[in-house]
Every structure is written in C-alpha cells, then in structure tokens.
Amino acid sequence: MSHTRNTGAMRASRRCGARTRNGVPCRMPALRGKARCRMHGGAEGSGAPPGNRNAMKHGVFTSEAIDARKSVRALLIDAQRLLRELG
C-alpha cells in the first residue's frame, strides 16, 4: 500500500479488559462510554434478558415431592421384600 493508515485513535482507545478463554485480557477496544467491547457485553442488547427465567421453580425438590418419592421408594422396597419371601 502506498498510504499509511491512521490507527492512532484505535491504539489510544481504552481496551476491553475482559478475560478471554486463554486467560489473557481482551485486546478489543471498549465501546464508547462502556467498559467492555461488543463481544463482552458492551453492545446494546447483549447479556441476559431482564428477570431470571432460569430460576423458575419446578417443584421437584419441594418437601411434599421429596416425601412422596420417599414413600413410593419404601413401598417398592416392601413389595420387593414380599415377592422375595413368596418366591
């Protein structure tokens, strides 16, 4: 190329600094007014949706469900013991 590139502003910008999978800081420039680059959460709309839908209760570990499983397990053990005695 015959022309020189103007990379001064890019080199002077603040870096993202998020840790990559290699364990080194990210070298991408942070977005304007943000602390992270577009890949690490600086972009609009990035990140988790509002609220925590992953923490919804499903009822598998409630005390009632645990007691029901214990009683079914005890009933099955008693049935197997009875079948062994009869057979």
C-alpha positions in Angstrom: 0.0 0.0 0.0 1.2 3.5 -0.7 -0.7 5.3 2.0 -0.2 5.0 5.8 -3.1 4.0 7.9 -4.4 6.3 10.6 -4.5 3.9 13.6 -3.7 6.5 16.3 -7.2 6.8 17.7 -7.6 3.0 17.7 -4.4 2.5 19.6 -5.2 5.2 22.1 -8.7 3.9 22.9 -9.3 2.1 26.2 -9.2 -1.7 26.0 -12.0 -4.1 27.0 -10.0 -6.0 29.6 -12.4 -8.9 30.0 -10.6 -12.2 30.4 -10.7 -14.5 27.4 -10.7 -18.2 27.4 -7.0 -18.2 27.2 -6.8 -16.2 30.4 -5.4 -13.1 28.9 -7.2 -9.7 28.7 -9.3 -9.0 25.7 -7.5 -6.6 23.3 -10.5 -5.2 21.6 -11.3 -1.6 22.1 -14.1 -0.8 24.6 -17.2 0.8 23.2 -17.8 4.5 23.6 -19.0 5.1 27.2 -18.7 1.4 28.1 -16.1 -0.6 29.9 -16.3 -3.7 27.6 -16.1 -4.4 23.9 -19.1 -5.6 21.8 -18.2 -9.2 22.3 -18.1 -9.0 26.1 -21.2 -7.1 27.0 -20.7 -3.5 25.8 -23.2 -3.8 22.9 -26.8 -2.8 23.2 -29.0 -5.8 23.9 -26.1 -8.1 24.9 -26.3 -10.1 28.1 -29.1 -11.9 29.8 -32.7 -10.9 29.4 -34.3 -9.0 32.2 -35.5 -11.1 35.0 -34.2 -14.6 35.8 -36.4 -17.2 34.0 -33.7 -19.8 34.6 -34.5 -19.8 38.3 -38.2 -20.6 38.0 -39.5 -23.2 40.4 -40.5 -26.6 39.0 -41.5 -28.3 42.3 -39.2 -31.4 42.0 -37.4 -30.5 45.2 -40.3 -29.3 47.4 -40.7 -31.1 50.7 -44.0 -32.6 49.5 -42.4 -34.1 46.4 -39.5 -35.4 48.3 -41.8 -37.1 50.9 -43.9 -38.6 48.1 -40.8 -40.1 46.5 -39.6 -41.5 49.8 -42.9 -43.1 50.4 -43.0 -44.7 46.9 -39.5 -45.9 47.4 -40.4 -47.5 50.8 -43.5 -49.1 49.2 -41.4 -50.6 46.4 -38.8 -51.9 48.8 -41.6 -53.6 50.9 -43.1 -55.1 47.7 -39.8 -56.5 46.6 -39.2 -58.0 50.0 -42.6 -59.6 49.9 -42.0 -61.0 46.5 -38.7 -62.5 47.6 -40.4 -64.1 50.6 -43.2 -65.6 48.4 -40.9 -66.7 45.6 
